Amino acid sequence: MGEIVDATHLSQPNASNHLRCLSECGLVAGEQNGRRVHYRMTDPRVVTLLNIIDGILTGGPVDVEDCQNY
């Protein structure tokens, strides 16, 4: 969870709520490992899609982080 919170800048409760929703929809699955839960995407096509989107947003003529309207 900590890695997700760090990467998304969401609060821990907010990230937990999103992950619960994604889990209930079948998009992610969690595997308990002690006090930690390891989450994974259940469909590899979602990972491919996210990688494509990331490439578009960061590989274009202007990085999305530089967009004034973002």
Summary of the structure (lengths in Angstrom):
residues: 70
radius of gyration: 14.6
end to end distance: 25.8
largest distance: 44.5
contacts: 135
relative contact order: 0.09
helix: 56%
strand: 17%
